[in-house]
Amino acid sequence: MSSSEFVAGWISGALGILVGHPIDTVKVRLQTQSRYRGILDCIVKTYKKETILGFFKGMSFPVGSVAVSNSLMFGLYSNALVYITGTECKDWKNPPQNHHVFLAGCFSGGLQVYFTAPVDLIKVRLQNQTESFKRQAKPDNLQARYRGPIHCAVSILKTEGITGLYRGSTALLLRDVPTIGLYFLTYEVLCKWMTSNGKTPDPWTMLFAGGCAGTVGWAAANPMDVIKSRLQMDGIQSVQYRGILDCISKSIRQEGFRVLCKGLTANSIRAFPVNAVTFLSYEKLLETFR
């Protein structure tokens, strides 16, 4: 199993997080809080109350940890693709078949959830904390509950147990397995379509294909992403949802089917630059390592 894909995935994931975390914070707040009328309202209110730093809440943890999940995603995908196709590494002169790409992506999406579920849970809860932590804050003050990622993890373990760290993990699995397969498939198809036979895609092609892959993937993932985020915020004070179907049913009954599109615009805006940078840096790092 090659390690270069994991290292390239780690570095490219960290670069992508730096680009996209502010809009990701906006997306999470739109999905889980009803105080905002839309993206601009969320941005304005966040900036007025928390300054520019409010958009980077919970980022220190993902830069290290989500970079690892990106490393797993790309590493598992690349190695699974090599295994399925029986080649030593991906060759643009002999590109893999589309169904092989999709299967490798689905495998990657399913396996990496075991690591990403607790990481994503902590990130979402920190992003929803609109007040700074205060020692004198009451235990039921949800807006000032956590000092940081480690304190958040310890608090969840104490109050909800180890299963609390995996709250929403089934929804995360249902989100990631098909959409990561679609994510890699979109990138590979666009690269082949925009490049002459046998040639390596140029940087602009990689940027465009990566950006489109991110947008398509997140558009498909958004409905389950909303449910995942709500399940992750559930249980802080009381449990509202008995599971995925109950969460979907109650969310639609209270807010209509449009609730499944919450954060879609923010997700799409964030996805293009983040994944353009991620794919380009990943491909170039692999070239360097090889």
C-alpha positions as CSV (number, residue, x, y, z in Angstrom):
1,M,0.0,0.0,0.0
2,S,1.5,3.3,-1.1
3,S,1.9,6.0,1.6
4,S,2.4,9.0,-0.8
5,E,-1.3,9.3,-1.4
6,F,-2.0,9.6,2.3
7,V,0.7,12.3,2.8
8,A,-0.6,14.2,-0.3
9,G,-4.1,13.9,1.0
10,W,-3.2,15.2,4.4
11,I,-1.4,18.4,3.0
12,S,-4.1,19.1,0.4
13,G,-6.8,18.6,3.0
14,A,-5.2,21.2,5.3
15,L,-4.9,23.7,2.5
16,G,-8.6,23.1,1.5
17,I,-9.7,23.7,5.1
18,L,-7.9,27.0,5.3
19,V,-9.7,28.2,2.2
20,G,-13.2,26.9,3.1
21,H,-13.7,26.9,6.9
22,P,-15.3,30.4,7.2
23,I,-18.1,29.6,4.8
24,D,-18.4,26.1,6.4
25,T,-19.2,27.8,9.7
26,V,-21.9,29.8,8.0
27,K,-23.3,26.6,6.4
28,V,-23.4,24.7,9.7
29,R,-25.2,27.6,11.5
30,L,-27.8,27.9,8.8
31,Q,-28.5,24.2,9.0
32,T,-28.9,24.1,12.8
33,Q,-30.1,27.5,14.0
34,S,-33.3,29.4,13.0
35,R,-32.1,32.8,14.0
36,Y,-30.7,33.6,10.5
37,R,-32.7,34.7,7.4
38,G,-30.0,33.6,4.9
39,I,-26.3,33.6,4.1
40,L,-25.8,37.4,4.2
41,D,-27.8,37.7,7.5
42,C,-25.7,35.0,9.1
43,I,-22.4,36.6,7.9
44,V,-23.4,40.0,9.1
45,K,-24.6,38.8,12.5
46,T,-21.6,36.6,13.1
47,Y,-19.2,39.4,12.2
48,K,-21.0,42.0,14.4
49,K,-21.1,39.7,17.4
50,E,-17.9,37.7,17.1
51,T,-15.7,39.7,14.6
52,I,-13.8,37.9,11.9
53,L,-12.6,35.3,14.4
54,G,-16.2,33.9,14.6
55,F,-15.9,32.4,11.2
56,F,-12.8,30.4,12.2
57,K,-14.3,28.8,15.3
58,G,-13.4,25.1,15.5
59,M,-10.8,25.4,12.8
60,S,-7.7,24.5,14.8
61,F,-9.1,21.0,15.3
62,P,-10.0,20.3,11.6
63,V,-6.7,21.6,10.3
64,G,-5.0,18.7,12.1
65,S,-7.8,16.1,12.3
66,V,-9.9,16.7,9.1
67,A,-6.6,16.8,7.2
68,V,-6.2,13.3,8.5
69,S,-9.6,12.3,7.3
70,N,-8.8,13.8,3.9
71,S,-5.6,11.8,3.9
72,L,-7.7,8.7,4.6
73,M,-10.2,9.6,1.9
74,F,-7.6,10.1,-0.8
75,G,-5.3,7.4,0.4
76,L,-8.0,4.7,0.6
77,Y,-9.5,5.8,-2.7
78,S,-6.1,5.7,-4.6
79,N,-5.1,2.3,-3.1
80,A,-8.6,0.8,-3.7
81,L,-8.5,2.0,-7.3
82,V,-5.0,0.4,-7.8
83,Y,-6.3,-2.8,-6.3
84,I,-9.5,-2.9,-8.4
85,T,-7.7,-2.0,-11.7
86,G,-4.7,-4.2,-11.0
87,T,-2.2,-1.4,-11.8
88,E,0.7,0.0,-9.8
89,C,-0.6,3.6,-9.9
90,K,-3.1,5.8,-11.8
91,D,-1.9,6.4,-15.3
92,W,-3.6,9.2,-17.4
93,K,-2.6,7.3,-20.5
94,N,-4.7,4.4,-19.4
95,P,-7.4,5.9,-17.2
96,P,-9.6,3.7,-15.0
97,Q,-13.1,2.9,-16.0
98,N,-15.8,5.0,-14.5
99,H,-17.5,2.3,-12.4
100,H,-14.1,1.4,-10.9
101,V,-13.6,5.1,-9.9
102,F,-17.1,5.2,-8.3
103,L,-16.6,1.9,-6.4
104,A,-13.2,3.0,-5.1
105,G,-14.8,6.3,-4.0
106,C,-17.7,4.6,-2.2
107,F,-15.2,2.3,-0.4
108,S,-13.2,5.3,0.7
109,G,-16.3,7.1,1.9
110,G,-17.5,4.2,4.0
111,L,-14.2,3.4,5.7
112,Q,-13.1,6.9,6.6
113,V,-16.4,7.6,8.6
114,Y,-15.0,5.6,11.5
115,F,-12.5,8.4,12.0
116,T,-14.4,11.4,10.7
117,A,-17.6,11.0,12.8
118,P,-16.2,12.2,16.2
119,V,-14.1,14.9,14.4
120,D,-17.1,16.2,12.5
121,L,-19.3,16.2,15.6
122,I,-16.8,18.3,17.6
123,K,-16.4,20.7,14.7
124,V,-20.1,21.2,14.3
125,R,-20.7,21.8,18.0
126,L,-17.8,24.3,18.2
127,Q,-19.1,26.1,15.1
128,N,-22.5,26.5,16.7
129,Q,-21.1,28.1,19.9
130,T,-21.7,31.7,19.3
131,E,-20.5,33.0,22.7
132,S,-17.0,32.6,24.2
133,F,-16.6,30.2,27.0
134,K,-17.0,31.6,30.5
135,R,-16.2,29.6,33.7
136,Q,-19.2,31.2,35.4
137,A,-21.5,30.2,32.6
138,K,-24.4,28.0,33.7
139,P,-24.2,24.4,32.6
140,D,-27.3,24.8,30.5
141,N,-25.9,27.8,28.6
142,L,-25.5,26.1,25.2
143,Q,-23.8,29.1,23.7
144,A,-20.8,29.0,26.0
145,R,-20.3,25.4,26.8
146,Y,-16.9,24.4,25.4
147,R,-13.4,25.9,25.9
148,G,-12.0,24.1,22.8
149,P,-11.9,20.8,20.9
150,I,-10.3,18.7,23.7
151,H,-12.7,20.2,26.3
152,C,-15.6,19.5,23.9
153,A,-14.6,15.9,23.4
154,V,-14.1,15.3,27.2
155,S,-17.5,16.9,27.9
156,I,-19.3,14.7,25.4
157,L,-17.6,11.6,26.8
158,K,-18.7,12.6,30.3
159,T,-22.3,13.5,29.5
160,E,-23.1,11.2,26.6
161,G,-20.5,8.4,26.7
162,I,-18.4,7.1,23.8
163,T,-21.6,6.7,21.7
164,G,-22.1,10.5,22.0
165,L,-19.0,11.0,19.9
166,Y,-20.6,9.0,17.2
167,R,-23.9,10.7,17.3
168,G,-25.1,11.2,13.7
169,S,-22.5,8.7,12.3
170,T,-25.1,6.6,10.4
171,A,-26.3,9.7,8.7
172,L,-22.7,10.6,7.9
173,L,-22.2,7.1,6.4
174,L,-25.3,7.5,4.3
175,R,-24.0,10.9,3.2
176,D,-20.5,10.0,2.4
177,V,-20.6,6.5,0.7
178,P,-22.5,7.5,-2.5
179,T,-21.4,11.2,-2.6
180,I,-17.6,10.5,-2.3
181,G,-18.0,8.0,-5.1
182,L,-19.8,10.7,-7.2
183,Y,-17.1,13.2,-6.1
184,F,-14.2,11.2,-7.5
185,L,-16.2,10.2,-10.6
186,T,-17.0,13.8,-11.5
187,Y,-13.4,14.8,-11.2
188,E,-12.0,11.9,-13.3
189,V,-14.7,12.3,-16.0
190,L,-14.2,16.0,-16.4
191,C,-10.4,15.6,-16.5
192,K,-10.6,13.0,-19.3
193,W,-13.2,15.1,-21.1
194,M,-11.1,18.3,-21.0
195,T,-7.8,16.6,-21.9
196,S,-6.5,15.1,-25.1
197,N,-6.1,11.3,-25.0
198,G,-3.1,10.1,-23.0
199,K,-2.0,13.6,-21.7
200,T,-1.9,14.7,-18.1
201,P,-4.5,17.4,-17.3
202,D,-3.0,20.9,-16.9
203,P,-3.4,22.8,-13.6
204,W,-6.4,24.8,-14.8
205,T,-8.2,21.6,-15.8
206,M,-7.5,20.1,-12.4
207,L,-8.7,23.3,-10.7
208,F,-12.0,23.4,-12.7
209,A,-12.6,19.6,-12.4
210,G,-11.9,19.6,-8.7
211,G,-14.2,22.6,-8.1
212,C,-17.0,21.0,-10.1
213,A,-16.5,17.7,-8.3
214,G,-16.8,19.4,-4.9
215,T,-19.9,21.3,-6.0
216,V,-21.6,18.2,-7.4
217,G,-20.7,16.1,-4.4
218,W,-22.0,18.6,-1.9
219,A,-25.2,19.3,-3.8
220,A,-25.9,15.5,-3.6
221,A,-24.8,15.3,0.0
222,N,-26.7,18.4,1.3
223,P,-30.1,16.8,2.4
224,M,-28.3,14.1,4.5
225,D,-25.8,16.7,5.7
226,V,-28.7,18.7,7.2
227,I,-30.0,15.7,9.0
228,K,-26.4,14.7,10.1
229,S,-25.8,18.2,11.6
230,R,-29.1,18.2,13.5
231,L,-28.5,14.8,15.0
232,Q,-25.0,15.9,16.0
233,M,-26.5,18.9,17.9
234,D,-29.1,16.7,19.5
235,G,-28.6,15.5,23.0
236,I,-26.8,18.5,24.4
237,Q,-29.8,19.2,26.7
238,S,-32.4,16.7,25.6
239,V,-32.9,14.2,22.8
240,Q,-35.4,15.4,20.2
241,Y,-34.9,12.7,17.5
242,R,-35.2,8.9,17.8
243,G,-33.1,8.4,14.7
244,I,-32.6,9.4,11.1
245,L,-36.1,8.8,9.9
246,D,-37.6,10.6,12.9
247,C,-35.3,13.6,12.3
248,I,-36.2,13.8,8.6
249,S,-40.0,13.5,9.5
250,K,-39.9,16.2,12.2
251,S,-37.7,18.5,10.2
252,I,-39.9,18.4,7.1
253,R,-43.1,18.6,9.2
254,Q,-41.8,21.8,11.0
255,E,-40.1,23.5,8.1
256,G,-41.2,21.9,4.9
257,F,-39.1,20.1,2.3
258,R,-37.0,23.2,1.8
259,V,-35.3,22.3,5.1
260,L,-33.3,19.7,3.2
261,C,-31.8,22.5,1.1
262,K,-30.6,24.5,4.1
263,G,-27.0,25.5,3.6
264,L,-27.0,24.4,0.0
265,T,-25.9,27.8,-1.4
266,A,-23.2,28.1,1.2
267,N,-22.1,24.5,0.6
268,S,-21.8,25.1,-3.1
269,I,-19.9,28.4,-2.7
270,R,-17.5,26.8,-0.3
271,A,-17.1,23.5,-2.3
272,F,-15.8,24.9,-5.5
273,P,-12.6,26.8,-4.3
274,V,-11.9,24.3,-1.5
275,N,-11.9,21.2,-3.8
276,A,-10.2,23.0,-6.6
277,V,-7.3,23.7,-4.3
278,T,-7.5,20.2,-2.7
279,F,-7.3,18.3,-6.0
280,L,-4.7,20.5,-7.6
281,S,-2.4,20.4,-4.6
282,Y,-3.0,16.6,-4.2
283,E,-2.1,15.9,-7.9
284,K,1.0,18.1,-7.8
285,L,2.2,16.6,-4.5
286,L,1.8,13.1,-6.0
287,E,3.9,14.2,-9.0
288,T,6.6,15.5,-6.7
289,F,6.7,12.4,-4.5
290,R,6.9,10.1,-7.5
